[in-house]
Amino acid sequence: MLAVAAAALLLAQDPVLTQAEYEAFQTCHGQFEGAYAVGQAVMADDAAALSEFREIGAGLGELFDEFSTDILRVQPGLDVAAGDRAFQRGRASWDGVAGRPDAMDVFADNGAISDDCIEAGGRVAEVLDAAGG
């Protein structure tokens, strides 16, 4: 019975991404890009770690870029300028970190993708799935 109720709730989920959800995703996209840049800077002296980090980061970056493009294709009414500002706010949270003496500590403490960002990406994936895209 509980499984049926959960399935019904999932099916009832609105297949439309709200502007707030879009901006939350774009903030996460910006945070990822900033963390990725800082991560490369702090790993510059370790070629093996840097190579692995770049490989993983490039894949995640492509996924963020794909989702950002695809959601606008299936939901052209989203405010792109507001999304761009959200991206920049997320990216700016990492400005100046790479040159700091504690950059590795800041990256280690904050570089992982947050649960909120995983949720935001999952929501975009749900909407894209529902739209067949």
Summary of the structure (lengths in Angstrom):
residues: 133
radius of gyration: 17.0
end to end distance: 31.3
largest distance: 55.9
contacts: 366
relative contact order: 0.21
helix: 75%
strand: 0%
